[in-house]
Each structure stands twice: as structure tokens, then as C-alpha cells.
Amino acid sequence: MARAKIQDADGESAVRAALGDGADRNTTATAVRYLLQLLAERAPGNTVEVRVPPFGAVQCIPGPRHTRGTPPNVIETDAPTWLALATGGSTWAQAVAAGKVHASGQRADLEGLLPLRVGGIS
């Protein structure tokens, strides 16, 4: 069963709160999931799986689809890094160079897809 779509007002509010100090776990989870949702909308597809444990994961970027097991193209990072990448607080190259992103596979690259437009935040 598909997860319900996070509405823009709720997602943008959560992102603003998560970027500030003291956001609770539920707010951070909503912000992460909302930004993953925006990424999947911006680059629909099933070639790359972007994971932000423990909050969420999406498949995105057009190309070959995997159907079983671990996908060949995986990007994984933590919530603070994902929030920074998605809102323009960090670049893809900076996060990769700092070891804050684990990217495996030939197509595991979000350069040019980030930052995402989030209600005046980026």
C-alpha cells in the first residue's frame, strides 16, 4: 500500500522546523519524507534508491528497473545531511567528499537534481 502524499503546507512547515533547532523526531521524519517525495516527483523512475534511515526511501531517476533484492544503484545518508542537500545547505560534491553520503552504482548521483524547491527555502 502506498504511503499517503504529504501535502505541501505540511511538508514545508516540517522542513522549516527541521532546519531550525529542536525539531522533534516526527517533524524530522515528515521533513525527510516530504523532501524524498519531491525528489521522486522531480526525477521519476526506478533506477536509483535513495535511503534516509530510519525515515524513508524512494526510487527515482529514469532507467532500468530492478525488481528483486538490493538495487544496483543506492544512495544512503542521514537525516541532517539529506535536509542540507535537499535545501541547498550543502552541495552533492561537498557531502560526498566529506563522506556523509554513501553512493554505490554507476547511476547513484544526484548532482543537478538538488537542491529542491521548497516554498521559498531553496
Secondary structure, DSSP 8 states (H G I E B T S, - for coil): -------HHHHHHHHHHHHSTT--HHHHHHHHHHHHHHHHHHS-SSSEEEEETTTEEEEESSS----SSS-SSEEEE-HHHHHHHHHTSS-HHHHHHTT-EEEESTT---TTT-S---TT--
